[in-house]
Amino acid sequence: MALDYAIIGERLKRARLSKKLTQEQLAEQLDVSVAFLSRAERGNVKINLSRLTQICDILDISIGYILTGTGSNSKSYLAEDFSNLLKNCPPEKIKLIYDIAKVIINQK
């Protein structure tokens, strides 16, 4: 399964904002350019595991959260990500996604 760097970037941005840090402040702590951090938050750059771990340490969040959105045993697992994904989705695609999810959930 490929990593979705756009979603990872969104989570990084939310975590940074929740810590009330600017991109400039976080970039300085990471010793990277603001441009790099901005591209990372937009999902336009593939962040290596070492850098991702460093960011998570500074933001005091788990790398599991950044990669998955939450603990996989949580009832809200990926709920926010699905919600964000569906926001700009046309109704016919939402219906298709719903129908596919029903089939998957009802499989035995």
MISE-973761 format. One record per residue: x, y, z of N, C-alpha, C in turn. Coordinates in steps of 0.2 Angstrom, whole numbers, plus 2048, in hexadecimal, padded with zeros to 3 digits. Example, Ala and Ser with C-alpha at 12.3 -4.5 7.8 and 13.67 -1.06 7.14 Angstrom:
# residues 2
((842,7E4,827),(83E,7EA,827),(842,7F0,827))
((840,7F5,823),(844,7FB,824),(840,800,827))
# end
This chain:
# residues 108
((804,7FA,800),(800,800,800),(804,806,800))
((803,80B,7FB),(807,811,7FB),(805,816,800))
((809,81A,802),(808,81F,807),(804,825,803))
((7FF,828,806),(7FC,82E,804),(7FF,834,807))
((804,837,804),(808,83D,807),(804,843,808))
((7FE,844,804),(7FA,849,805),(7F6,849,80B))
((7F4,843,80D),(7F0,842,814),(7F6,842,819))
((7FB,840,818),(801,840,81D),(802,848,81E))
((803,84C,819),(804,853,81A),(7FE,856,81D))
((7F8,855,81C),(7F3,858,81F),(7F3,856,827))
((7F5,850,829),(7F5,84F,830),(7FB,852,833))
((800,853,82F),(806,857,832),(804,85E,833))
((801,861,82F),(7FF,868,82F),(7FA,869,835))
((7F5,864,836),(7F0,865,83B),(7F4,864,842))
((7F9,860,842),(7FD,85F,849),(801,865,84A))
((804,868,845),(808,86E,846),(803,874,848))
((7FE,874,845),(7F9,87A,847),(7F6,879,84E))
((7F5,872,850),(7F3,871,857),(7F8,873,85C))
((7FE,873,85A),(804,875,85F),(805,87C,85E))
((801,880,85A),(802,887,859),(809,889,856))
((80B,885,852),(812,886,84F),(811,889,848))
((815,88D,846),(815,88F,83F),(819,88B,83B))
((819,88B,834),(81D,887,830),(824,889,831))
((825,890,832),(82C,892,833),(82F,88F,83A))
((82B,88F,83F),(82D,88D,845),(82F,885,845))
((82B,881,842),(82C,87A,841),(832,879,83D))
((832,87C,837),(838,87C,832),(83F,87D,836))
((83F,882,83A),(845,884,83E),(847,87E,842))
((842,87B,846),(843,876,84A),(846,870,847))
((843,86F,841),(845,869,83D),(84C,86A,839))
((84E,870,838),(854,873,834),(852,871,82D))
((84C,873,82A),(84A,872,823),(847,879,821))
((847,87A,81B),(844,880,818),(83C,880,819))
((839,886,819),(832,886,81A),(82F,884,814))
((832,884,80E),(830,882,808),(82F,87A,808))
((834,877,80B),(834,86F,80C),(82E,86E,810))
((82D,871,816),(827,86F,81A),(821,871,817))
((820,876,813),(81A,878,810),(818,872,80A))
((81E,870,807),(81C,86A,802),(81A,864,805))
((81D,863,80B),(81C,85D,80F),(814,85D,811))
((812,863,814),(80B,863,816),(806,863,810))
((808,865,80A),(804,864,804),(804,85D,801))
((809,859,804),(80A,852,801),(80E,852,7FB))
((812,857,7F9),(816,858,7F3),(81D,855,7F4))
((81E,853,7FA),(825,850,7FB),(824,849,7FF))
((828,844,7FD),(828,83E,801),(82D,83F,807))
((82A,83F,80D),(82F,840,813),(831,839,815))
((838,839,816),(83B,832,818),(839,831,820))
((839,82B,822),(837,829,828),(83B,82C,82E))
((841,82E,82D),(845,831,832),(843,838,833))
((841,83C,82D),(83F,843,82E),(838,842,831))
((834,83E,82F),(82D,83D,832),(82D,83C,839))
((832,838,83B),(832,836,842),(834,83D,846))
((839,840,843),(83B,847,846),(835,84C,847))
((831,84C,842),(82B,851,842),(827,84E,847))
((825,848,848),(821,845,84D),(823,846,854))
((82A,846,855),(82D,847,85B),(82B,84E,85D))
((82D,853,859),(82C,85A,85A),(825,85C,85C))
((820,859,858),(819,85A,858),(816,856,85E))
((819,851,861),(817,84D,866),(811,849,864))
((812,846,85E),(80C,841,85B),(80F,83B,859))
((80B,836,859),(80E,82F,857),(80F,82F,84F))
((814,82B,84D),(815,82A,846),(80F,826,843))
((80C,822,847),(806,81E,846),(800,823,844))
((7FF,828,848),(7FA,82D,846),(7FB,830,83F))
((801,832,83E),(803,835,838),(802,831,832))
((803,82A,833),(803,826,82D),(7FB,823,82C))
((7F8,823,832),(7F1,81F,831),(7EB,824,833))
((7ED,829,837),(7E7,82E,839),(7E5,82D,840))
((7E6,827,843),(7E5,825,849),(7E7,81E,84B))
((7E6,81B,851),(7E7,814,852),(7E2,810,84E))
((7E4,80B,84B),(7DF,807,847),(7DA,803,84B))
((7DB,803,852),(7D6,800,856),(7D1,805,858))
((7D2,80B,856),(7CD,811,858),(7C7,811,854))
((7C1,813,857),(7BB,813,854),(7BB,818,84F))
((7BF,81D,84F),(7BF,823,84B),(7C5,822,845))
((7C8,81C,845),(7CD,81B,840),(7CB,81D,839))
((7CF,822,837),(7CF,825,830),(7C8,829,82F))
((7C4,82A,834),(7BE,82D,833),(7BF,834,830))
((7C3,838,833),(7C5,83F,831),(7C7,83F,82A))
((7CC,83A,828),(7CF,83A,821),(7C9,838,81C))
((7C5,833,81E),(7BF,832,819),(7BB,838,818))
((7B9,83B,81E),(7B5,841,81D),(7B8,847,819))
((7BF,848,81A),(7C2,84D,815),(7C2,84A,80E))
((7C3,844,80D),(7C3,841,806),(7BD,842,803))
((7B7,841,806),(7B1,842,803),(7AE,849,802))
((7B1,84E,806),(7AF,855,805),(7AE,857,7FE))
((7B3,855,7FA),(7B3,858,7F3),(7B1,853,7EE))
((7AE,84D,7F0),(7AC,848,7EC),(7A5,849,7EA))
((7A4,848,7E3),(79D,848,7E1),(798,843,7E3))
((792,844,7E4),(78D,840,7E7),(78D,839,7E4))
((78E,838,7DD),(78E,831,7DA),(794,82D,7DD))
((79A,831,7DE),(7A0,82D,7E0),(79F,82B,7E8))
((79C,830,7EB),(79A,82E,7F2),(796,828,7F3))
((791,827,7EF),(78C,822,7EE),(790,81B,7ED))
((795,81C,7E8),(799,816,7E6),(79D,814,7EC))
((7A0,818,7EF),(7A5,817,7F5),(7A0,813,7FA))
((79B,816,7FB),(796,813,800),(794,80C,7FF))
((792,80B,7F8),(790,804,7F6),(796,7FF,7F7))
((79C,802,7F5),(7A2,7FD,7F5),(7A3,7FC,7FD))
((7A3,801,801),(7A4,800,808),(79F,7FB,80B))
((799,7FB,809),(794,7F6,80C),(796,7EF,80A))
((798,7EE,803),(79A,7E7,801),(7A0,7E5,805))
((7A5,7E9,806),(7AB,7E7,80A),(7A9,7E5,811))
((7A5,7EA,814),(7A3,7E9,81B),(79F,7E2,81C))
((79A,7E1,818),(796,7DB,818),(799,7D5,816))
((79F,7D5,814),(7A2,7CE,812),(7A3,7CA,818))
((7A3,7C4,817),(7A4,7BF,81C),(7AA,7BB,81B))
# end
